[in-house]
Amino acid sequence: MPRDPRPDRARLSGWARHDVGLFVAAGGASVVGALLVWSATVRTAGDAYLVRHLVTAAVGLVVALLVSRAGRGQVWAAAPWVWAAAVVLLLLVRTPLGATVNGARSWIPLAAGFTLQPAELAKVGLALALAASLAAGLDRASDPGPRRLAVAAVLVGVPTGLVAAQPDLGTALVLLALGFAVVLVGGAPRRWVLVSVVVAAGAAAAAWTTPLLSDYQRARLTAFADPGADPLGAGYQTAQVRQAIGGGGLWGQGFMAGPRTQGGFVPFQLNDFVFSVAGEELGFVGAAGLVVLLGVVVVRVLVVAARAEDAFGRLVGVGVAAWLAVQVVQNVGMNLGLLPVTGLPLPFVSYGGTSMLVSWLAIGLVDATQDGHRS
């Protein structure tokens, strides 16, 4: 039998083992994010947030490289354990160990002022566990079959339900999109896909019509449509973000020269609304460039997924791409006033330790699963 002309990545060394384009794009987004966070916080905190952001990104990069070198076999073996750990942490959030911020019980305080957001880890756990479960069935049949689809429904439903109950509808939406994309690419029949859409729509309607959401959260979700209805409350944030981005024009006000950014008019600007810094200070050109850079990350993840030599690698890549794409669209959309405010961070850009580390972890997992030779 002729030898496969493609090099075995397990025999390569250094950067040759990794998809350099993927790491460079994610690294570029992290650096841009650090600069935007710095501009948003320098007036009150000096360089503190800049340093923390860069340190977290550096740690995330190291984690990604280590996970990538672990290889596909170890990643597959860890999949159910990561999912189970995420579920356990989501349950712990409901105990006295959890903390409530802005109406959502989503955090577990740690030592030295650090916090953990289990919903972020749930994205990784779901991407891995769902890919592993469906890939095992695809290795023996052309479609996953009813039993594995039922297992997939449980894998998606449990963490999504726990996250929605916090309530964190933004992250729940990401989990549903991730699950939908993986199941669809995994060969689910159309009737299963249709049922999933109907169930998801019903769950969203139930969340809106029941006391699950607080008045504060309902106001944030609806303020994007008419910020003037509550100009001193929920509408204030949306109005300030729109004015900041609109004031940037084509080329922007200049780095660290945006009146609303430097004046501290935009709440939560270092995390939820960091895109408004780009819009005001870098203008349409700079903000569009940031969106393109994040788009390159998503496309590169899909390229790596397409290059994978087995179903597991492809499905992990599809799940991560769906997760990142939905977050980018939602975050940019809420900054532009086109979508409701859900509090989703902009991947690699927004300030937030758990989000940054988990985003980099996802990059490492995608890179680790791209080659079937590695075990």
C-alpha positions as CSV (number, residue, x, y, z in Angstrom):
1,M,0.0,0.0,0.0
2,P,1.5,3.4,-0.9
3,R,2.4,5.7,1.9
4,D,0.3,8.7,2.7
5,P,2.2,11.7,1.4
6,R,0.9,14.0,4.1
7,P,3.3,14.3,7.0
8,D,2.3,12.7,10.3
9,R,2.0,15.6,12.7
10,A,3.1,13.4,15.6
11,R,6.6,13.3,14.0
12,L,6.8,17.1,13.5
13,S,8.2,19.5,16.1
14,G,7.6,23.0,17.2
15,W,5.0,25.1,15.5
16,A,4.8,22.6,12.6
17,R,2.5,20.6,14.9
18,H,0.0,23.5,15.2
19,D,-2.3,25.4,12.8
20,V,-0.3,28.7,13.0
21,G,-3.1,30.7,11.2
22,L,-5.6,29.8,13.9
23,F,-3.3,30.8,16.8
24,V,-2.1,34.0,15.1
25,A,-5.7,35.1,14.5
26,A,-6.8,34.4,18.0
27,G,-3.7,36.0,19.4
28,G,-4.3,39.1,17.3
29,A,-7.8,39.4,18.6
30,S,-6.5,39.1,22.2
31,V,-4.0,41.9,21.7
32,V,-6.6,44.2,20.1
33,G,-8.9,43.4,23.0
34,A,-6.2,44.3,25.5
35,L,-5.8,47.7,23.9
36,L,-9.5,48.3,23.9
37,V,-9.8,47.3,27.5
38,W,-6.9,49.5,28.4
39,S,-8.5,52.5,26.8
40,A,-11.8,51.8,28.6
41,T,-10.2,51.6,32.0
42,V,-7.0,53.6,32.0
43,R,-8.7,56.7,33.4
44,T,-9.8,54.9,36.6
45,A,-7.4,51.9,37.0
46,G,-4.3,52.8,35.0
47,D,-2.6,49.7,33.5
48,A,-4.2,47.2,35.9
49,Y,-6.8,45.8,33.5
50,L,-4.4,45.8,30.6
51,V,-1.9,43.7,32.6
52,R,-4.6,41.3,33.8
53,H,-6.0,40.9,30.3
54,L,-2.6,40.2,28.7
55,V,-1.6,37.7,31.5
56,T,-4.9,35.9,31.1
57,A,-4.4,35.7,27.3
58,A,-0.9,34.4,27.8
59,V,-2.0,31.7,30.2
60,G,-4.8,30.8,27.7
61,L,-2.2,30.5,24.9
62,V,-0.1,28.2,27.0
63,V,-3.1,26.1,27.9
64,A,-4.1,25.9,24.2
65,L,-0.7,24.7,23.2
66,L,-0.5,22.1,26.0
67,V,-4.0,20.8,25.1
68,S,-3.1,20.7,21.4
69,R,0.0,18.6,22.1
70,A,-2.1,16.2,24.2
71,G,-3.6,14.9,21.0
72,R,-7.0,13.6,19.8
73,G,-7.1,10.4,21.9
74,Q,-6.7,12.1,25.2
75,V,-9.2,14.9,24.3
76,W,-11.8,12.2,23.3
77,A,-11.2,10.4,26.6
78,A,-11.6,13.6,28.6
79,A,-14.9,14.6,26.9
80,P,-17.4,13.0,29.3
81,W,-15.5,14.1,32.3
82,V,-15.3,17.8,31.2
83,W,-19.1,17.7,30.5
84,A,-19.8,16.2,33.9
85,A,-17.5,18.7,35.7
86,A,-19.3,21.6,34.0
87,V,-22.7,20.2,35.1
88,V,-21.5,19.7,38.7
89,L,-20.2,23.3,38.8
90,L,-23.5,24.6,37.4
91,L,-25.2,22.8,40.2
92,L,-22.8,24.3,42.7
93,V,-23.8,27.8,41.5
94,R,-27.3,27.1,42.9
95,T,-25.8,26.4,46.4
96,P,-24.4,29.0,48.9
97,L,-21.1,28.7,47.0
98,G,-22.6,30.7,44.1
99,A,-22.9,34.4,43.8
100,T,-25.5,36.6,42.1
101,V,-24.4,39.5,39.8
102,N,-26.8,41.7,37.9
103,G,-29.7,39.4,38.7
104,A,-28.0,36.2,37.5
105,R,-26.6,33.5,39.8
106,S,-23.7,32.6,37.5
107,W,-20.5,32.9,39.5
108,I,-18.5,31.0,42.0
109,P,-16.1,33.2,44.0
110,L,-12.6,31.9,44.4
111,A,-9.5,33.1,46.4
112,A,-7.8,36.5,45.9
113,G,-10.8,38.1,44.3
114,F,-11.0,35.7,41.3
115,T,-14.3,34.2,40.2
116,L,-15.3,31.2,38.0
117,Q,-18.2,31.2,35.6
118,P,-19.2,27.5,35.1
119,A,-21.4,28.4,32.1
120,E,-18.3,29.1,30.1
121,L,-16.9,25.7,30.9
122,A,-20.2,24.2,29.8
123,K,-19.5,25.3,26.2
124,V,-16.3,23.2,26.1
125,G,-17.9,20.3,27.9
126,L,-20.9,20.2,25.5
127,A,-18.7,20.6,22.3
128,L,-16.6,17.7,23.4
129,A,-19.2,15.3,24.8
130,L,-21.6,15.8,22.0
131,A,-18.9,15.3,19.3
132,A,-17.7,12.2,21.1
133,S,-21.1,10.7,21.4
134,L,-22.2,11.3,17.8
135,A,-18.8,10.4,16.3
136,A,-18.9,7.0,18.0
137,G,-22.2,6.3,16.3
138,L,-21.1,7.6,12.9
139,D,-18.1,5.3,12.9
140,R,-20.6,2.4,12.6
141,A,-23.5,3.9,10.6
142,S,-24.3,6.7,8.2
143,D,-26.5,8.5,10.8
144,P,-26.4,8.6,14.6
145,G,-29.6,6.7,15.2
146,P,-32.5,7.4,17.6
147,R,-30.6,6.2,20.7
148,R,-27.6,8.5,20.2
149,L,-29.9,11.4,19.2
150,A,-31.7,10.9,22.5
151,V,-28.4,11.0,24.3
152,A,-27.5,14.1,22.4
153,A,-30.7,15.8,23.6
154,V,-29.8,15.0,27.2
155,L,-26.2,16.3,26.7
156,V,-27.6,19.6,25.3
157,G,-30.6,19.9,27.5
158,V,-29.0,19.5,31.0
159,P,-26.4,22.2,30.9
160,T,-28.7,24.5,28.8
161,G,-31.5,24.2,31.4
162,L,-29.2,24.9,34.3
163,V,-27.7,27.9,32.5
164,A,-31.2,29.2,31.6
165,A,-32.3,28.9,35.2
166,Q,-29.5,31.2,36.5
167,P,-30.9,33.0,34.4
168,D,-28.4,33.5,31.6
169,L,-30.4,33.3,28.3
170,G,-27.4,34.6,26.2
171,T,-25.2,31.6,27.1
172,A,-28.2,29.2,26.9
173,L,-28.6,30.4,23.3
174,V,-25.0,29.7,22.6
175,L,-25.3,26.2,24.0
176,L,-28.4,25.6,21.9
177,A,-26.7,26.9,18.7
178,L,-23.7,24.8,19.4
179,G,-25.8,21.6,19.9
180,F,-27.9,22.3,16.9
181,A,-24.9,22.8,14.6
182,V,-23.1,19.6,15.9
183,V,-26.3,17.4,15.6
184,L,-27.1,18.8,12.2
185,V,-23.6,18.1,10.8
186,G,-23.6,14.8,12.7
187,G,-26.3,13.5,10.3
188,A,-29.5,13.9,12.3
189,P,-32.7,13.4,10.2
190,R,-34.6,16.6,9.3
191,R,-37.5,15.7,11.6
192,W,-35.2,15.7,14.6
193,V,-33.8,19.0,13.6
194,L,-37.4,20.4,13.2
195,V,-38.4,19.1,16.6
196,S,-35.3,20.7,18.2
197,V,-36.2,24.1,16.7
198,V,-39.7,23.8,18.0
199,V,-38.6,22.8,21.5
200,A,-36.0,25.6,21.6
201,A,-38.7,28.2,20.5
202,G,-41.1,26.9,23.2
203,A,-38.4,27.1,25.9
204,A,-37.6,30.7,24.9
205,A,-41.3,31.6,25.0
206,A,-41.7,29.9,28.4
207,A,-38.7,31.8,29.8
208,W,-40.2,35.1,28.6
209,T,-43.8,34.5,29.9
210,T,-42.8,33.1,33.4
211,P,-41.1,34.7,36.4
212,L,-37.7,33.2,35.3
213,L,-36.4,36.6,34.2
214,S,-36.1,39.5,36.6
215,D,-37.5,43.0,35.8
216,Y,-33.9,44.2,35.3
217,Q,-33.2,41.4,32.7
218,R,-36.4,42.0,30.9
219,A,-35.6,45.7,30.7
220,R,-32.1,45.0,29.2
221,L,-33.6,42.6,26.6
222,T,-36.2,45.2,25.4
223,A,-34.3,48.4,25.8
224,F,-32.6,48.0,22.4
225,A,-35.9,48.6,20.6
226,D,-36.6,51.9,22.3
227,P,-33.9,53.3,24.5
228,G,-35.8,56.5,25.0
229,A,-38.6,54.7,26.9
230,D,-36.3,54.5,29.9
231,P,-33.5,57.0,29.3
232,L,-32.2,57.0,32.9
233,G,-32.6,53.3,33.4
234,A,-32.1,50.3,31.1
235,G,-32.2,52.6,28.0
236,Y,-29.3,54.7,29.2
237,Q,-26.7,52.0,28.5
238,T,-28.1,51.3,25.0
239,A,-28.3,55.0,24.1
240,Q,-24.7,55.7,25.3
241,V,-23.3,52.8,23.3
242,R,-25.1,53.9,20.1
243,Q,-23.8,57.5,20.6
244,A,-20.3,56.3,21.2
245,I,-20.2,54.1,18.0
246,G,-22.0,56.7,16.0
247,G,-19.6,59.4,17.0
248,G,-16.7,57.4,15.7
249,G,-17.5,58.0,12.1
250,L,-15.3,56.4,9.4
251,W,-11.9,56.7,11.1
252,G,-12.7,57.2,14.7
253,Q,-11.9,59.8,17.4
254,G,-8.4,58.3,17.9
255,F,-7.1,55.8,20.4
256,M,-7.8,56.9,24.0
257,A,-9.5,60.0,22.6
258,G,-13.2,58.9,22.5
259,P,-15.2,61.4,24.5
260,R,-17.7,58.8,25.8
261,T,-15.2,56.1,26.4
262,Q,-12.8,58.4,28.3
263,G,-15.6,60.1,30.1
264,G,-16.9,56.8,31.5
265,F,-20.4,57.2,30.0
266,V,-20.8,53.6,28.8
267,P,-21.4,51.1,31.6
268,F,-19.7,47.6,31.4
269,Q,-17.5,48.9,28.6
270,L,-14.6,46.7,29.4
271,N,-16.6,43.5,28.9
272,D,-20.1,43.5,27.4
273,F,-19.6,46.7,25.4
274,V,-15.9,46.7,24.6
275,F,-16.9,46.8,20.9
276,S,-18.1,50.4,21.4
277,V,-14.5,51.4,22.2
278,A,-13.5,50.2,18.8
279,G,-16.5,52.0,17.2
280,E,-15.8,55.3,18.9
281,E,-12.0,55.5,18.8
282,L,-11.1,53.4,15.7
283,G,-14.2,54.2,13.7
284,F,-16.0,52.1,11.2
285,V,-12.8,51.0,9.6
286,G,-11.2,49.8,12.9
287,A,-14.4,48.2,14.2
288,A,-15.0,46.4,10.9
289,G,-11.4,45.2,10.9
290,L,-12.0,43.7,14.4
291,V,-15.1,41.9,13.1
292,V,-13.1,40.6,10.1
293,L,-10.3,39.4,12.4
294,L,-12.8,37.5,14.6
295,G,-14.4,36.1,11.4
296,V,-10.9,34.8,10.4
297,V,-10.8,32.9,13.7
298,V,-14.2,31.3,13.0
299,V,-13.3,30.4,9.4
300,R,-9.9,29.0,10.4
301,V,-11.7,26.8,13.0
302,L,-13.9,25.5,10.2
303,V,-10.8,24.9,7.9
304,V,-9.1,22.9,10.6
305,A,-12.4,21.0,11.2
306,A,-12.6,20.2,7.5
307,R,-9.0,18.9,7.6
308,A,-9.7,16.5,10.5
309,E,-9.5,12.8,9.5
310,D,-12.4,11.6,11.6
311,A,-15.9,12.6,12.7
312,F,-14.8,13.6,16.2
313,G,-12.4,16.2,15.0
314,R,-14.9,17.6,12.5
315,L,-17.7,17.8,15.0
316,V,-15.6,19.5,17.7
317,G,-14.6,22.1,15.1
318,V,-18.2,22.7,14.0
319,G,-19.3,23.1,17.6
320,V,-16.6,25.6,18.5
321,A,-17.1,27.6,15.3
322,A,-20.9,27.8,16.0
323,W,-20.2,28.9,19.6
324,L,-17.7,31.6,18.6
325,A,-19.8,32.8,15.6
326,V,-23.0,33.2,17.7
327,Q,-21.2,35.1,20.4
328,V,-19.6,37.5,17.9
329,V,-22.9,38.2,16.1
330,Q,-24.8,38.6,19.4
331,N,-22.2,40.9,21.0
332,V,-21.7,43.1,17.9
333,G,-25.4,43.1,17.3
334,M,-26.3,44.3,20.8
335,N,-23.6,47.0,20.6
336,L,-25.1,48.3,17.3
337,G,-28.6,48.2,18.8
338,L,-29.7,45.5,16.4
339,L,-30.1,42.7,19.0
340,P,-31.2,42.6,22.7
341,V,-28.6,43.0,25.4
342,T,-27.7,39.6,26.7
343,G,-24.3,40.2,28.4
344,L,-22.4,37.8,26.1
345,P,-18.7,38.7,25.9
346,L,-16.8,39.3,22.6
347,P,-14.5,36.2,22.3
348,F,-10.8,37.0,22.9
349,V,-11.6,40.7,23.2
350,S,-13.8,41.4,26.2
351,Y,-12.2,41.5,29.7
352,G,-13.0,38.4,31.7
353,G,-10.7,35.6,32.9
354,T,-13.0,32.6,32.5
355,S,-14.2,33.7,29.1
356,M,-10.7,34.3,27.8
357,L,-9.3,31.0,29.2
358,V,-12.1,29.0,27.8
359,S,-11.9,30.6,24.4
360,W,-8.2,29.7,24.2
361,L,-8.9,26.2,25.5
362,A,-11.4,25.8,22.6
363,I,-8.6,26.8,20.1
364,G,-6.3,24.1,21.6
365,L,-9.0,21.5,21.4
366,V,-9.7,22.2,17.8
367,D,-6.0,22.0,17.0
368,A,-5.6,18.8,18.9
369,T,-8.4,17.0,17.1
370,Q,-7.5,18.0,13.5
371,D,-5.3,14.9,12.8
372,G,-6.5,11.3,13.2
373,H,-2.9,10.1,13.5
374,R,-2.4,11.6,16.9
375,S,-3.4,9.7,20.0
